Amino acid sequence: MTDWVPFPDDVAARYRELGYWTGETFGQFLADRAARFADRVAVVDDRQRWTYRELDERATRMAHGFVARGIEPGDRVVVQLPNVAEFLSVVFGLFRAGAVPVFALPPHRSSEISYFCSHTDAVGYVIADKFGGFDYRVLADQVGVREVFVLGDPGRHTALDDVPVDPSGELPTVDPSGLAFLQLSGGSTGVPKLIPRTHDDYLYSVRESADICGLDTSSVYLVALPVAHNFPMSSPGILGALHAGARIVLASAPSPDVAFGLIERERVTITGVVPPIALVWLDAVATRSEDLSSLRVLQVGGAKFAEEAARRVRPELGCGLQQVFGMAEGLVNYTRFDDDEDLVAISQGRPISPDDELLVVDSDDVPVAPGEVGHLLTRGPYTIRGYYRADEHNEVAFTDGYYRTGDLVRVLPSGHVVVEGRAKDQINRGGEKVAAEEVENHLIAHPAVHDAAVVAVPDPFLGERTCAFVVASGEVTGPQLRAFLRERGLAAYKIPDRVEFVAEFPHTGVGKTSRRDLRRALGGR
């Protein structure tokens, strides 16, 4: 099995010749910005404010500490931290140590974390002691990774602040074309697939995003979503903010109670949210007293933003809207600030790069007529060529270097993409991707469940919610099944919003469960 699929040599050479790939590593990236913006504030959270110089020094200290604890170049380390400044020092410390961060989200539990650790042969795991009422040290004990580093009370593990440091030691040389980190896909089956990103390809998208989004030293970027998400990491995200010498403000939660106060206090100029959060903000702003006048841009991505809601942003929040349609696998589209209001309201933007190649095809891979809806395939200077350790899946998901996104889109004459839906059997619950097959497998593990099928239910707030249809073989209730899934360590957003019991499933002509008929039956109810 191949761990990951690099870009072909001739393609990589072309991207370097075009200046897309500059040979800069993440460690060099931070050192350069720290030299340029040394005394400017780089990051703010609930507890502290660090300058660029302080962030750079802390990252170097972390790098030496990881090396002293036996973390070697190429080692995989799962990072599961909330929105705290230490996320940046840990990640850049791992980059400088030559290690490969594997990004996990705070809601992930034993099912997902165990998979990430085993699938990557992870030797380290970085966590907070407690967050959101959950004790991650208990999860660390269940996972059993060799080195566990804890922010806060370490219990029986190693405290991040106590990692031994030998600053005289040499840090490894890092290859900019090598594996930098593993990001999570939304996943259409099972737990999320792992996405290999390099320093070269990812930093290209970061630089271009920062430019498209107009970031400079006066910008203040609010991280309202979990910082390990691809969206707040790079579109333009924390990395785009660092590139421009801007200030990063980390919010502990995206609610108006938290986010609006930070916008007022820190004079935030730009932030990115998913559609459900945007709707909460729009509904709340009329009754709030915070001064949001500094906010110039609200980015909305992660799921399609309804046109009616998009048109509310400027009159109600007083700022411009930028729609973002992208994927952790690569391709990112933005509406531009010189687009007219109608285009911003109806489209999800156009690609970052002139070398982003988009194909829109029918079910037989024949290109559709211009403006027609079809399946989106893409390749380009920052779109991966294959998932990590997934040879069999890669044979289906990639063709001639093109990634099959699973999205149904149409492309306007202007080049702007309009997302029409998902071809893959995946549920987009407010920007969180739920793989139906994964939840079904857990449900079927219950002794009183004969079969299960999970489908999407349209929802005006989240876009989609989940409904589990269950054929029972014994006595069981919906609440009992939800409790069972929680006990199996499934993330909270994957727990079905609704459970319906049926005697049998409708089937297609070839004997497969007809999800379309299940959705239709649910609509009839």
C-alpha positions, 0 to 999 in steps of 0.5 A, spaced: 500 500 500 502 507 498 502 511 504 500 517 499 500 520 492 505 525 490 504 530 484 507 527 478 514 530 477 513 534 471 506 537 474 510 539 480 516 542 476 511 546 472 507 549 478 514 551 481 516 554 474 509 558 475 511 560 482 505 557 485 510 552 489 516 556 492 519 551 496 517 554 503 516 550 509 511 551 514 517 552 519 520 557 515 513 561 513 512 562 521 520 564 522 519 569 516 513 572 518 515 573 525 521 577 523 517 581 519 511 582 524 515 581 530 512 586 535 505 585 532 500 581 536 499 574 532 494 571 536 489 572 542 484 567 546 481 567 552 487 567 556 493 570 553 495 575 547 502 573 543 506 577 539 509 574 532 516 573 536 512 570 542 509 565 537 515 563 533 519 562 540 514 558 543 513 554 536 521 553 537 521 550 544 515 545 542 519 543 536 525 541 541 521 538 546 517 534 541 524 531 539 526 530 546 520 526 547 522 521 541 518 524 536 522 523 529 521 526 522 515 523 519 512 521 525 504 522 526 501 526 532 494 526 532 492 533 535 485 534 538 485 541 541 480 547 542 480 554 540 486 556 544 493 559 542 497 553 544 494 550 537 498 554 533 505 553 537 503 545 537 502 545 530 508 549 528 512 545 533 511 539 530 512 542 523 519 544 525 520 537 528 519 534 522 513 530 524 506 530 521 500 533 525 493 529 524 488 534 525 482 531 529 476 536 532 473 536 539 467 533 538 471 526 535 470 521 540 473 514 541 471 511 534 474 516 530 480 517 534 482 510 535 481 510 527 486 516 526 491 513 531 491 506 528 491 508 521 496 513 521 501 509 526 501 515 530 506 515 536 503 522 539 496 525 541 496 532 543 489 534 547 486 539 552 485 536 559 477 538 559 473 541 554 466 542 553 465 538 559 469 532 556 475 529 559 480 528 554 485 524 558 480 518 559 479 518 551 487 518 551 487 512 556 482 508 551 487 510 545 493 508 548 498 512 544 505 512 546 506 519 548 500 523 550 501 531 551 496 535 555 494 542 555 492 543 563 492 538 568 496 532 565 493 526 570 498 521 568 500 524 562 505 529 560 504 536 561 505 541 554 508 546 559 513 540 562 516 537 555 523 537 556 527 542 552 534 542 549 535 548 545 542 546 543 539 540 539 539 540 531 532 540 528 531 536 522 531 539 515 524 539 512 522 537 505 517 542 502 514 537 497 514 532 503 508 530 507 506 536 511 500 534 515 493 530 514 487 533 514 480 530 515 475 529 509 468 529 510 467 522 508 462 519 504 463 512 507 466 510 514 470 515 518 473 521 515 478 519 510 485 522 511 488 528 506 495 528 505 497 536 504 504 538 502 508 545 505 508 547 497 501 546 495 497 548 501 502 554 502 500 556 495 493 556 497 494 560 503 497 566 500 492 566 494 487 566 499 490 572 503 490 576 497 483 574 494 480 576 501 484 582 502 488 581 508 493 586 511 496 588 517 490 592 519 486 585 518 483 582 524 481 574 523 476 571 528 476 564 528 469 562 530 469 555 527 473 549 530 480 551 528 482 545 525 477 545 520 480 546 513 476 553 512 478 557 518 485 554 517 486 556 510 481 560 507 484 565 508 484 562 516 489 563 521 495 561 516 492 567 511 492 571 517 499 570 519 501 570 512 499 578 512 501 580 519 494 580 521 491 578 528 488 572 529 482 572 535 480 565 537 473 564 539 471 559 544 464 558 541 461 561 535 454 563 539 453 571 538 454 571 546 461 570 545 463 572 538 459 578 538 463 581 544 470 579 541 468 582 534 467 589 538 473 588 543 478 586 538 475 590 532 474 584 528 474 585 520 473 578 517 470 571 520 468 565 516 462 561 519 457 555 516 450 557 514 447 555 520 451 560 524 450 565 519 442 564 520 443 565 528 447 571 527 442 574 523 436 572 527 440 575 533 443 582 531 437 586 532 436 584 539 444 585 541 447 591 543 455 590 541 458 594 536 459 590 530 461 596 525 468 593 524 466 587 521 467 588 513 466 581 511 462 575 513 465 569 509 460 563 509 462 556 507 462 549 508 455 548 505 450 552 500 448 558 503 440 559 501 440 565 496 434 569 501 439 568 507 445 571 503 441 577 501 440 579 508 447 579 510 449 586 508 442 590 510 442 586 517 449 585 519 452 591 516 458 588 512 459 584 505 458 577 504 463 572 501 461 565 499 466 560 499 466 553 496 471 549 498 474 542 500 479 539 504 482 535 498 484 542 495 479 546 490 477 553 493 472 558 490 471 565 493 466 570 490 470 576 489 469 583 492 468 586 485 462 581 484 455 584 484 450 583 489 446 578 485 452 574 483 454 573 490 447 571 493 446 566 488 453 563 487 459 560 491 465 563 487 470 562 482 477 558 483 483 561 486 488 559 481 488 560 473 490 553 473 484 550 477 481 545 472 474 544 473 470 538 469 463 538 469 460 531 467 454 527 466 454 520 470 458 517 464 463 522 464 461 526 458 462 533 459 455 537 460 453 543 456 455 549 459 451 551 464 448 545 465 448 541 472 453 535 472 458 532 477 464 536 479 471 533 477 477 538 479 485 538 479 490 543 480 496 546 484 493 545 491 488 539 490 491 532 492 492 526 487 489 521 492 487 519 500 492 517 505 493 509 505 487 508 501 489 505 494 482 501 493 478 508 494 483 512 490 481 508 484 474 510 484 475 517 487 481 520 482 481 519 474 487 522 470 489 526 476 482 529 477 478 528 484 471 526 483 468 531 488 461 528 489 458 535 488 453 537 483 454 543 480 453 548 474 458 553 472 456 560 470 459 564 464 463 568 469 466 562 471 462 562 478 460 555 481 453 554 483 452 548 487 446 544 486 447 538 491 451 532 493 452 526 488 455 522 494 451 519 499 453 523 505 449 528 509 451 535 510 449 537 517 450 544 518 457 543 515 459 537 519 459 531 514 455 525 516 457 518 513 451 514 512 454 508 512 458 509 518 452 510 523 448 505 520 454 500 521 454 502 529 446 501 529 446 494 526 451 493 532 445 493 537 442 486 538 435 489 537 437 492 530 436 488 524 437 493 519 438 500 518 439 506 513 440 513 514 438 519 510 438 526 510 432 530 512 431 537 509 432 542 514 431 550 514 436 551 519 442 546 518 440 545 511 440 537 512 438 533 519 439 525 519 434 520 520 435 513 521 430 508 519 431 502 523 428 495 522 428 492 529 429 485 531 427 486 538 424 491 543 428 497 542 426 505 542 429 511 539 432 514 545 435 507 547 439 507 540 441 514 541 444 512 548 447 506 544 451 510 539 454 515 544 456 509 548 460 507 542 464 513 542 460 516 536 461 524 535 455 528 537 453 531 531 453 524 528 447 521 532 441 521 528 436 527 529 430 522 528 429 515 528 423 511 525 422 504 525 419 500 519 417 493 518 422 493 511 426 497 507 423 499 500 428 496 494 431 498 488 431 494 482 437 491 483 436 489 490 439 495 494 435 499 499 432 505 496 434 511 500 430 515 495 423 512 497 425 512 504 426 520 504 419 520 500 416 516 505 418 521 510 416 527 506 409 524 506 409 523 513 
